[in-house]
Amino acid sequence: MYDPKLVVGILGGSAGTTYDAFKLIYDAQKYGARVALFGRKINNAEHQLAFIEMLRLVTDGKISPEEAVRDLWRLTRKHG
């Protein structure tokens, strides 16, 4: 039986590509996750704030994982 007090979430992990992270959070939310923990993935990002911004835009449904990769690449090049 489903417990409505249970909060379902994901752990971001350190392996995989940036696209994998965006797709993971997109799919997790699609299937009911309410919490996502990304530690090393954010810490190892070239532009940490831009990475977080893209995660947020994906979870808000404003951009797709594919668009997030493209936009993150552009921001990273711009801010070098």
Secondary structure in CASP SS format (residue, H / E / C, confidence):
PFRMAT SS
TARGET T0000
AUTHOR 0000-0000-0000
METHOD secondary structure of the structure
MODEL  1
M C 1.00
Y C 1.00
D C 1.00
P C 1.00
K C 1.00
L C 1.00
V C 1.00
V C 1.00
G E 1.00
I E 1.00
L E 1.00
G C 1.00
G C 1.00
S C 1.00
A C 1.00
G C 1.00
T C 1.00
T H 1.00
Y H 1.00
D H 1.00
A H 1.00
F H 1.00
K H 1.00
L H 1.00
I H 1.00
Y H 1.00
D H 1.00
A H 1.00
Q H 1.00
K H 1.00
Y C 1.00
G C 1.00
A C 1.00
R C 1.00
V E 1.00
A E 1.00
L E 1.00
F C 1.00
G C 1.00
R H 1.00
K H 1.00
I H 1.00
N H 1.00
N C 1.00
A C 1.00
E C 1.00
H C 1.00
Q H 1.00
L H 1.00
A H 1.00
F H 1.00
I H 1.00
E H 1.00
M H 1.00
L H 1.00
R H 1.00
L H 1.00
V H 1.00
T H 1.00
D C 1.00
G C 1.00
K C 1.00
I C 1.00
S C 1.00
P H 1.00
E H 1.00
E H 1.00
A H 1.00
V H 1.00
R H 1.00
D H 1.00
L H 1.00
W H 1.00
R H 1.00
L H 1.00
T H 1.00
R H 1.00
K H 1.00
H H 1.00
G C 1.00
END
